[in-house]
Amino acid sequence: MRIDTPLAVRPSQAAQMLGVGMTKLYEMLGEGDLESFHIGRSRRITTASISGYIERQLTAATGKPPPPSKTE
């Protein structure tokens, strides 16, 4: 992970990263597909859980895990 990569993002940013709407994003949170926490009243979604979700979807679609990512 690069140093300038955020560890957590706002729901709107997570939805944009995943290419989904806010309703779908909150469904994913409710189903436990993504991890989140609150800072005061603000919700943050971990970028690790977003990456994990994508990896799980790729594995389900292809039947094999994606290749390891290269870190800078």
N, CA, C and O atoms as a GROMACS GRO file, in nm:
protein
  288
    1MET      N    1   0.085  -0.118   0.000
    1MET     CA    2   0.000   0.000   0.000
    1MET      C    3   0.089   0.124   0.000
    1MET      O    4   0.187   0.133   0.074
    2ARG      N    5   0.052   0.218  -0.084
    2ARG     CA    6   0.128   0.342  -0.088
    2ARG      C    7   0.093   0.428   0.033
    2ARG      O    8  -0.016   0.415   0.090
    3ILE      N    9   0.183   0.514   0.072
    3ILE     CA   10   0.163   0.598   0.190
    3ILE      C   11   0.046   0.694   0.169
    3ILE      O   12  -0.025   0.725   0.265
    4ASP      N   13   0.025   0.743   0.047
    4ASP     CA   14  -0.082   0.838   0.025
    4ASP      C   15  -0.218   0.772   0.000
    4ASP      O   16  -0.316   0.841  -0.026
    5THR      N   17  -0.225   0.640   0.008
    5THR     CA   18  -0.352   0.569  -0.005
    5THR      C   19  -0.426   0.578   0.128
    5THR      O   20  -0.371   0.540   0.232
    6PRO      N   21  -0.552   0.627   0.126
    6PRO     CA   22  -0.625   0.637   0.252
    6PRO      C   23  -0.661   0.499   0.307
    6PRO      O   24  -0.684   0.405   0.230
    7LEU      N   25  -0.666   0.488   0.437
    7LEU     CA   26  -0.706   0.364   0.502
    7LEU      C   27  -0.857   0.350   0.507
    7LEU      O   28  -0.910   0.238   0.514
    8ALA      N   29  -0.927   0.462   0.503
    8ALA     CA   30  -1.073   0.461   0.507
    8ALA      C   31  -1.126   0.580   0.428
    8ALA      O   32  -1.061   0.685   0.420
    9VAL      N   33  -1.244   0.562   0.370
    9VAL     CA   34  -1.304   0.667   0.288
    9VAL      C   35  -1.451   0.686   0.327
    9VAL      O   36  -1.510   0.601   0.393
   10ARG      N   37  -1.507   0.798   0.286
   10ARG     CA   38  -1.648   0.827   0.310
   10ARG      C   39  -1.733   0.736   0.223
   10ARG      O   40  -1.686   0.688   0.120
   11PRO      N   41  -1.858   0.712   0.263
   11PRO     CA   42  -1.946   0.627   0.182
   11PRO      C   43  -1.957   0.672   0.036
   11PRO      O   44  -1.956   0.587  -0.053
   12SER      N   45  -1.967   0.800   0.011
   12SER     CA   46  -1.978   0.847  -0.128
   12SER      C   47  -1.852   0.813  -0.207
   12SER      O   48  -1.861   0.780  -0.326
   13GLN      N   49  -1.736   0.821  -0.143
   13GLN     CA   50  -1.611   0.785  -0.211
   13GLN      C   51  -1.606   0.635  -0.237
   13GLN      O   52  -1.562   0.592  -0.344
   14ALA      N   53  -1.649   0.555  -0.140
   14ALA     CA   54  -1.651   0.410  -0.157
   14ALA      C   55  -1.744   0.370  -0.270
   14ALA      O   56  -1.711   0.284  -0.352
   15ALA      N   57  -1.861   0.433  -0.276
   15ALA     CA   58  -1.956   0.403  -0.384
   15ALA      C   59  -1.895   0.436  -0.519
   15ALA      O   60  -1.911   0.360  -0.615
   16GLN      N   61  -1.826   0.548  -0.527
   16GLN     CA   62  -1.762   0.587  -0.653
   16GLN      C   63  -1.651   0.488  -0.690
   16GLN      O   64  -1.638   0.450  -0.806
   17MET      N   65  -1.572   0.446  -0.592
   17MET     CA   66  -1.465   0.350  -0.616
   17MET      C   67  -1.520   0.219  -0.672
   17MET      O   68  -1.459   0.157  -0.759
   18LEU      N   69  -1.635   0.176  -0.620
   18LEU     CA   70  -1.695   0.050  -0.661
   18LEU      C   71  -1.788   0.063  -0.781
   18LEU      O   72  -1.828  -0.038  -0.840
   19GLY      N   73  -1.823   0.184  -0.817
   19GLY     CA   74  -1.913   0.206  -0.929
   19GLY      C   75  -2.056   0.166  -0.898
   19GLY      O   76  -2.128   0.118  -0.986
   20VAL      N   77  -2.098   0.187  -0.773
   20VAL     CA   78  -2.234   0.154  -0.732
   20VAL      C   79  -2.300   0.278  -0.672
   20VAL      O   80  -2.233   0.376  -0.641
   21GLY      N   81  -2.431   0.272  -0.659
   21GLY     CA   82  -2.504   0.381  -0.596
   21GLY      C   83  -2.502   0.368  -0.444
   21GLY      O   84  -2.454   0.270  -0.389
   22MET      N   85  -2.556   0.470  -0.380
   22MET     CA   86  -2.555   0.471  -0.233
   22MET      C   87  -2.645   0.362  -0.175
   22MET      O   88  -2.611   0.304  -0.072
   23THR      N   89  -2.757   0.335  -0.239
   23THR     CA   90  -2.846   0.229  -0.188
   23THR      C   91  -2.773   0.096  -0.189
   23THR      O   92  -2.776   0.023  -0.090
   24LYS      N   93  -2.707   0.064  -0.300
   24LYS     CA   94  -2.633  -0.063  -0.310
   24LYS      C   95  -2.519  -0.065  -0.208
   24LYS      O   96  -2.495  -0.169  -0.146
   25LEU      N   97  -2.451   0.046  -0.189
   25LEU     CA   98  -2.341   0.052  -0.093
   25LEU      C   99  -2.392   0.018   0.047
   25LEU      O  100  -2.329  -0.060   0.119
   26TYR      N  101  -2.504   0.077   0.087
   26TYR     CA  102  -2.557   0.050   0.221
   26TYR      C  103  -2.610  -0.093   0.232
   26TYR      O  104  -2.609  -0.151   0.341
   27GLU      N  105  -2.656  -0.152   0.121
   27GLU     CA  106  -2.692  -0.294   0.122
   27GLU      C  107  -2.567  -0.378   0.149
   27GLU      O  108  -2.571  -0.472   0.228
   28MET      N  109  -2.459  -0.344   0.084
   28MET     CA  110  -2.333  -0.417   0.101
   28MET      C  111  -2.284  -0.406   0.246
   28MET      O  112  -2.233  -0.503   0.302
   29LEU      N  113  -2.298  -0.289   0.304
   29LEU     CA  114  -2.261  -0.271   0.445
   29LEU      C  115  -2.349  -0.357   0.535
   29LEU      O  116  -2.301  -0.422   0.627
   30GLY      N  117  -2.479  -0.356   0.507
   30GLY     CA  118  -2.573  -0.432   0.588
   30GLY      C  119  -2.550  -0.582   0.579
   30GLY      O  120  -2.574  -0.655   0.675
   31GLU      N  121  -2.504  -0.628   0.463
   31GLU     CA  122  -2.477  -0.770   0.443
   31GLU      C  123  -2.339  -0.812   0.494
   31GLU      O  124  -2.305  -0.930   0.492
   32GLY      N  125  -2.260  -0.715   0.540
   32GLY     CA  126  -2.128  -0.746   0.593
   32GLY      C  127  -2.021  -0.759   0.486
   32GLY      O  128  -1.912  -0.809   0.515
   33ASP      N  129  -2.051  -0.716   0.363
   33ASP     CA  130  -1.952  -0.723   0.256
   33ASP      C  131  -1.840  -0.621   0.274
   33ASP      O  132  -1.728  -0.642   0.227
   34LEU      N  133  -1.870  -0.512   0.341
   34LEU     CA  134  -1.772  -0.405   0.365
   34LEU      C  135  -1.766  -0.375   0.514
   34LEU      O  136  -1.866  -0.390   0.585
   35GLU      N  137  -1.649  -0.334   0.561
   35GLU     CA  138  -1.631  -0.297   0.702
   35GLU      C  139  -1.634  -0.145   0.714
   35GLU      O  140  -1.579  -0.073   0.632
   36SER      N  141  -1.699  -0.099   0.820
   36SER     CA  142  -1.704   0.044   0.843
   36SER      C  143  -1.699   0.074   0.992
   36SER      O  144  -1.716  -0.014   1.076
   37PHE      N  145  -1.676   0.199   1.022
   37PHE     CA  146  -1.673   0.247   1.159
   37PHE      C  147  -1.715   0.393   1.158
   37PHE      O  148  -1.725   0.455   1.052
   38HIS      N  149  -1.739   0.446   1.276
   38HIS     CA  150  -1.780   0.586   1.288
   38HIS      C  151  -1.672   0.669   1.356
   38HIS      O  152  -1.605   0.624   1.449
   39ILE      N  153  -1.658   0.789   1.308
   39ILE     CA  154  -1.580   0.893   1.376
   39ILE      C  155  -1.684   1.000   1.407
   39ILE      O  156  -1.725   1.077   1.320
   40GLY      N  157  -1.726   1.002   1.532
   40GLY     CA  158  -1.840   1.088   1.566
   40GLY      C  159  -1.962   1.035   1.494
   40GLY      O  160  -1.999   0.918   1.510
   41ARG      N  161  -2.026   1.119   1.413
   41ARG     CA  162  -2.143   1.077   1.335
   41ARG      C  163  -2.106   1.040   1.192
   41ARG      O  164  -2.193   0.999   1.115
   42SER      N  165  -1.980   1.053   1.156
   42SER     CA  166  -1.936   1.026   1.019
   42SER      C  167  -1.892   0.881   1.003
   42SER      O  168  -1.810   0.831   1.080
   43ARG      N  169  -1.946   0.815   0.903
   43ARG     CA  170  -1.909   0.677   0.874
   43ARG      C  171  -1.789   0.676   0.781
   43ARG      O  172  -1.776   0.759   0.691
   44ARG      N  173  -1.700   0.580   0.804
   44ARG     CA  174  -1.585   0.557   0.716
   44ARG      C  175  -1.582   0.409   0.681
   44ARG      O  176  -1.610   0.324   0.765
   45ILE      N  177  -1.548   0.380   0.557
   45ILE     CA  178  -1.539   0.243   0.508
   45ILE      C  179  -1.393   0.215   0.479
   45ILE      O  180  -1.326   0.294   0.411
   46THR      N  181  -1.342   0.103   0.528
   46THR     CA  182  -1.201   0.073   0.510
   46THR      C  183  -1.171   0.037   0.365
   46THR      O  184  -1.248  -0.036   0.302
   47THR      N  185  -1.061   0.088   0.313
   47THR     CA  186  -1.022   0.055   0.177
   47THR      C  187  -0.978  -0.090   0.169
   47THR      O  188  -0.986  -0.151   0.062
   48ALA      N  189  -0.931  -0.147   0.279
   48ALA     CA  190  -0.896  -0.290   0.280
   48ALA      C  191  -1.020  -0.376   0.255
   48ALA      O  192  -1.012  -0.476   0.185
   49SER      N  193  -1.134  -0.337   0.312
   49SER     CA  194  -1.256  -0.415   0.290
   49SER      C  195  -1.306  -0.398   0.146
   49SER      O  196  -1.366  -0.490   0.090
   50ILE      N  197  -1.283  -0.282   0.086
   50ILE     CA  198  -1.320  -0.261  -0.054
   50ILE      C  199  -1.234  -0.353  -0.142
   50ILE      O  200  -1.286  -0.419  -0.232
   51SER      N  201  -1.104  -0.355  -0.117
   51SER     CA  202  -1.015  -0.443  -0.193
   51SER      C  203  -1.052  -0.589  -0.173
   51SER      O  204  -1.052  -0.667  -0.268
   52GLY      N  205  -1.083  -0.626  -0.050
   52GLY     CA  206  -1.123  -0.763  -0.020
   52GLY      C  207  -1.250  -0.802  -0.093
   52GLY      O  208  -1.262  -0.914  -0.142
   53TYR      N  209  -1.345  -0.711  -0.099
   53TYR     CA  210  -1.471  -0.737  -0.170
   53TYR      C  211  -1.443  -0.764  -0.318
   53TYR      O  212  -1.497  -0.858  -0.375
   54ILE      N  213  -1.360  -0.680  -0.379
   54ILE     CA  214  -1.326  -0.697  -0.520
   54ILE      C  215  -1.257  -0.832  -0.542
   54ILE      O  216  -1.289  -0.902  -0.638
   55GLU      N  217  -1.164  -0.867  -0.456
   55GLU     CA  218  -1.095  -0.996  -0.468
   55GLU      C  219  -1.192  -1.113  -0.456
   55GLU      O  220  -1.182  -1.210  -0.532
   56ARG      N  221  -1.286  -1.105  -0.362
   56ARG     CA  222  -1.386  -1.212  -0.347
   56ARG      C  223  -1.474  -1.224  -0.471
   56ARG      O  224  -1.508  -1.334  -0.513
   57GLN      N  225  -1.511  -1.110  -0.528
   57GLN     CA  226  -1.594  -1.113  -0.649
   57GLN      C  227  -1.518  -1.172  -0.767
   57GLN      O  228  -1.574  -1.249  -0.844
   58LEU      N  229  -1.391  -1.136  -0.781
   58LEU     CA  230  -1.309  -1.193  -0.888
   58LEU      C  231  -1.292  -1.343  -0.871
   58LEU      O  232  -1.299  -1.418  -0.969
   59THR      N  233  -1.269  -1.387  -0.749
   59THR     CA  234  -1.253  -1.530  -0.722
   59THR      C  235  -1.382  -1.605  -0.755
   59THR      O  236  -1.378  -1.713  -0.814
   60ALA      N  237  -1.496  -1.547  -0.718
   60ALA     CA  238  -1.624  -1.611  -0.746
   60ALA      C  239  -1.651  -1.616  -0.897
   60ALA      O  240  -1.709  -1.713  -0.946
   61ALA      N  241  -1.609  -1.514  -0.969
   61ALA     CA  242  -1.635  -1.508  -1.112
   61ALA      C  243  -1.542  -1.599  -1.193
   61ALA      O  244  -1.584  -1.657  -1.293
   62THR      N  245  -1.417  -1.611  -1.149
   62THR     CA  246  -1.319  -1.686  -1.227
   62THR      C  247  -1.287  -1.822  -1.169
   62THR      O  248  -1.232  -1.908  -1.239
   63GLY      N  249  -1.320  -1.843  -1.043
   63GLY     CA  250  -1.288  -1.969  -0.978
   63GLY      C  251  -1.144  -1.978  -0.931
   63GLY      O  252  -1.102  -2.082  -0.880
   64LYS      N  253  -1.070  -1.872  -0.947
   64LYS     CA  254  -0.932  -1.871  -0.897
   64LYS      C  255  -0.902  -1.733  -0.839
   64LYS      O  256  -0.958  -1.633  -0.884
   65PRO      N  257  -0.813  -1.727  -0.740
   65PRO     CA  258  -0.781  -1.597  -0.680
   65PRO      C  259  -0.704  -1.510  -0.777
   65PRO      O  260  -0.631  -1.560  -0.862
   66PRO      N  261  -0.720  -1.377  -0.764
   66PRO     CA  262  -0.645  -1.286  -0.850
   66PRO      C  263  -0.497  -1.292  -0.818
   66PRO      O  264  -0.459  -1.331  -0.707
   67PRO      N  265  -0.411  -1.254  -0.914
   67PRO     CA  266  -0.267  -1.254  -0.886
   67PRO      C  267  -0.235  -1.152  -0.777
   67PRO      O  268  -0.308  -1.054  -0.760
   68PRO      N  269  -0.127  -1.173  -0.703
   68PRO     CA  270  -0.091  -1.077  -0.599
   68PRO      C  271  -0.062  -0.940  -0.659
   68PRO      O  272  -0.004  -0.930  -0.767
   69SER      N  273  -0.103  -0.836  -0.588
   69SER     CA  274  -0.077  -0.701  -0.638
   69SER      C  275   0.066  -0.660  -0.605
   69SER      O  276   0.123  -0.702  -0.505
   70LYS      N  277   0.121  -0.578  -0.690
   70LYS     CA  278   0.255  -0.527  -0.669
   70LYS      C  279   0.248  -0.400  -0.586
   70LYS      O  280   0.168  -0.312  -0.617
   71THR      N  281   0.328  -0.390  -0.483
   71THR     CA  282   0.334  -0.269  -0.401
   71THR      C  283   0.452  -0.186  -0.444
   71THR      O  284   0.555  -0.239  -0.485
   72GLU      N  285   0.434  -0.055  -0.435
   72GLU     CA  286   0.543   0.035  -0.476
   72GLU      C  287   0.638   0.060  -0.364
   72GLU      O  288   0.735   0.134  -0.381
   0.00000   0.00000   0.00000
